[in-house]
Amino acid sequence: MKKNIIIALLSLVALSCTNDLEELNVNKKDFANTTDASLFTSAQYKLFNQMAETKHL
């Protein structure tokens, strides 16, 4: 009886395996396409804020 249960469980595990594991290894929070203009604008904004903060010290 135990042997039949073990064989059934092993066959279920073997049949449930899939070859499509690449789709699980995708970072969904990563930016797909980013333009240089948006990054440069962000850099300018941060630099301006940093300069404005240090000017008051």
N, CA, C and O of each residue as an XYZ file, in Angstrom:
228
protein
N       0.823     -1.194      0.000
C       0.000      0.000      0.000
C       0.869      1.260      0.000
O       0.624      2.200     -0.757
N       1.902      1.261      0.876
C       2.794      2.409      0.921
C       3.518      2.592     -0.400
O       3.738      3.716     -0.854
N       3.884      1.477     -1.010
C       4.610      1.530     -2.262
C       3.751      2.159     -3.359
O       4.258      2.928     -4.176
N       2.472      1.844     -3.384
C       1.554      2.412     -4.382
C       1.374      3.918     -4.177
O       1.297      4.675     -5.145
N       1.307      4.344     -2.926
C       1.147      5.770     -2.622
C       2.405      6.531     -3.037
O       2.318      7.618     -3.608
N       3.563      5.962     -2.750
C       4.822      6.617     -3.116
C       4.946      6.715     -4.633
O       5.364      7.746     -5.161
N       4.583      5.643     -5.330
C       4.640      5.662     -6.797
C       3.666      6.691     -7.351
O       3.998      7.393     -8.306
N       2.486      6.798     -6.783
C       1.492      7.771     -7.241
C       1.980      9.198     -6.997
O       1.823     10.058     -7.864
N       2.564      9.459     -5.838
C       3.069     10.792     -5.535
C       4.242     11.162     -6.439
O       4.328     12.295     -6.912
N       5.129     10.227     -6.677
C       6.264     10.497     -7.557
C       5.815     10.740     -8.988
O       6.385     11.586     -9.679
N       4.815     10.020     -9.439
C       4.312     10.247    -10.800
C       3.617     11.598    -10.901
O       3.715     12.261    -11.934
N       2.920     12.019     -9.855
C       2.297     13.345     -9.870
C       3.347     14.447     -9.913
O       3.183     15.437    -10.627
N       4.418     14.279     -9.155
C       5.496     15.269     -9.156
C       6.167     15.320    -10.518
O       6.477     16.402    -11.017
N       6.393     14.172    -11.120
C       7.049     14.120    -12.427
C       6.173     14.738    -13.511
O       6.690     15.394    -14.416
N       4.867     14.542    -13.439
C       3.971     15.089    -14.453
C       3.692     16.573    -14.259
O       3.316     17.256    -15.211
N       3.867     17.079    -13.054
C       3.573     18.492    -12.805
C       4.729     19.405    -13.170
O       4.557     20.623    -13.194
N       5.888     18.862    -13.450
C       7.036     19.676    -13.841
C       6.798     20.277    -15.225
O       6.158     19.669    -16.084
N       7.325     21.476    -15.418
C       7.150     22.151    -16.697
C       8.483     22.687    -17.172
O       9.405     22.880    -16.379
N       8.582     22.924    -18.459
C       9.807     23.471    -19.035
C       9.730     24.987    -19.199
O      10.705     25.598    -19.634
N       8.615     25.602    -18.869
C       8.419     27.037    -19.049
C       8.760     27.805    -17.780
O       7.943     28.578    -17.281
N       9.952     27.598    -17.263
C      10.356     28.282    -16.037
C      10.931     29.664    -16.311
O      11.117     30.444    -15.377
N      11.219     29.986    -17.577
C      11.796     31.284    -17.905
C      10.822     32.423    -17.624
O      11.250     33.522    -17.269
N       9.535     32.186    -17.773
C       8.560     33.242    -17.533
C       8.430     33.585    -16.054
O       7.931     34.658    -15.714
N       8.864     32.704    -15.179
C       8.841     32.996    -13.746
C      10.005     33.880    -13.332
O       9.950     34.527    -12.286
N      11.055     33.915    -14.141
C      12.250     34.665    -13.806
C      12.248     36.024    -14.502
O      13.234     36.403    -15.134
N      11.147     36.751    -14.387
C      11.019     38.070    -14.992
C      10.763     39.085    -13.890
O       9.847     38.921    -13.085
N      11.578     40.138    -13.857
C      11.402     41.195    -12.868
C      10.314     42.140    -13.367
O      10.554     42.931    -14.280
N       9.145     42.068    -12.790
C       8.007     42.857    -13.253
C       8.075     44.306    -12.787
O       7.350     45.153    -13.308
N       8.930     44.607    -11.818
C       9.064     45.974    -11.327
C      10.168     46.739    -12.037
O      10.378     47.922    -11.769
N      10.864     46.078    -12.928
C      11.959     46.705    -13.654
C      11.395     47.566    -14.786
O      10.364     47.234    -15.372
N      12.078     48.674    -15.090
C      11.657     49.531    -16.187
C      11.977     48.853    -17.507
O      13.094     48.378    -17.711
N      11.016     48.807    -18.389
C      11.242     48.176    -19.689
C      12.038     49.109    -20.588
O      13.071     48.713    -21.129
N      11.577     50.332    -20.754
C      12.257     51.311    -21.597
C      12.306     52.647    -20.855
O      11.284     53.141    -20.378
N      13.480     53.212    -20.767
C      13.646     54.507    -20.134
C      14.392     55.417    -21.086
O      15.410     55.036    -21.663
N      13.877     56.621    -21.242
C      14.534     57.550    -22.142
C      15.626     58.309    -21.399
O      15.564     58.487    -20.183
N      16.618     58.749    -22.147
C      17.698     59.528    -21.543
C      17.197     60.878    -21.044
O      17.698     61.403    -20.050
N      16.215     61.432    -21.731
C      15.688     62.739    -21.343
C      15.049     62.690    -19.961
O      15.235     63.609    -19.164
N      14.308     61.643    -19.671
C      13.671     61.565    -18.353
C      14.708     61.388    -17.250
O      14.555     61.947    -16.164
N      15.749     60.625    -17.514
C      16.801     60.452    -16.511
C      17.582     61.737    -16.295
O      17.924     62.067    -15.160
N      17.870     62.466    -17.364
C      18.605     63.710    -17.255
C      17.775     64.764    -16.529
O      18.311     65.547    -15.744
N      16.481     64.786    -16.786
C      15.602     65.727    -16.094
C      15.583     65.432    -14.602
O      15.604     66.353    -13.786
N      15.543     64.160    -14.244
C      15.563     63.793    -12.830
C      16.884     64.209    -12.186
O      16.899     64.677    -11.048
N      17.976     64.044    -12.901
C      19.287     64.436    -12.370
C      19.354     65.945    -12.168
O      19.883     66.418    -11.162
N      18.824     66.690    -13.112
C      18.806     68.149    -12.974
C      17.971     68.568    -11.773
O      18.375     69.447    -11.012
N      16.827     67.953    -11.602
C      15.931     68.285    -10.494
C      16.613     68.029     -9.149
O      16.546     68.862     -8.246
N      17.263     66.880     -9.023
C      17.935     66.545     -7.766
C      19.106     67.490     -7.499
O      19.332     67.893     -6.358
N      19.845     67.843     -8.543
C      20.967     68.763     -8.386
C      20.477     70.141     -7.956
O      21.081     70.769     -7.087
N      19.392     70.615     -8.555
C      18.824     71.911     -8.195
C      18.385     71.919     -6.737
O      18.652     72.877     -6.011
N      17.707     70.849     -6.304
C      17.265     70.777     -4.912
C      18.442     70.717     -3.952
O      18.399     71.316     -2.877
N      19.484     70.002     -4.329
C      20.661     69.911     -3.472
C      21.347     71.274     -3.365
O      21.772     71.669     -2.279
N      21.453     71.979     -4.463
C      22.088     73.295     -4.441
C      21.246     74.290     -3.648
O      21.794     75.142     -2.949
N      19.924     74.191     -3.749
C      19.061     75.100     -3.024
C      19.143     74.838     -1.517
O      19.085     75.781     -0.729
N      19.272     73.606     -1.117
C      19.354     73.273      0.305
C      20.684     73.735      0.908
O      20.712     74.227      2.036
N      21.764     73.583      0.179
C      23.063     73.952      0.727
C      23.269     75.461      0.712
O      24.110     75.970      1.453
N      22.536     76.172     -0.097
C      22.670     77.621     -0.168
C      22.162     78.289      1.110
O      22.657     79.349      1.495
N      21.181     77.675      1.767
C      20.605     78.261      2.966
C      21.428     77.960      4.214
O      21.164     78.535      5.270
N      22.397     77.092      4.122
C      23.177     76.739      5.320
C      24.187     77.751      5.643
O      24.921     77.600      6.619
